[in-house]
Amino acid sequence: MDSVHILFGMTVTTRNTPAARSTYRHGDLRRALLDAGVELARQGGPAAVVL
């Protein structure tokens, strides 16, 4: 539930619970790793892809 607080003439909206994240906090890590692996394979073949 959202609430409104008035402090020194300013209106601030706050949330009681933090919003859930649908992805890794710095973006889509899974997609980034897959893209990097594909690029490595393109440049150096399957042997270039290591974990």
N, C-alpha and C positions, 0 to 999 in steps of 0.2 A: 504494500500500500504506500502511495506517495504522500508526503506531507509538505506543508509550506511553513517556513519560519520567516518572521519579519524582524530584521535587525538593522537598526540605524537607517530606516527608510528603504532598505534593499529587500527584495523578495528572492528567496533561494529555495529551490525545489530539491529535496533529498529523497533517496530511496532507502528503505529499510533493509533490503537485501541486494547484494551485488548482482549485476547482470551476468548471466552465464555466457561463456565464450564458446563459439561453435568451431573455432580453429585454434591451432597453436598460436601463442601470443605474438609471434613474429611473422605470422603468415601461415601458409599451408606447407608445413615441413615435409609431409609425404610427397606432395607434388614436386617440391624443390629437389628432393633426393632422387626421385625417378627421372626428372629432367636432366639432372647432373649425370646420372648413370648412363642415360641414352647418349648424351653428348660425349662422354668418355668412350663409349663403344663406337661411336661414329669416327672419332679421331684415331683410336688405337686398336680397334677390334675388341672382341670379347675379353681378351687377356688383360686389357687396360682397366677393366672394371673389377675393383677389389673392395672388400669390406674392411 
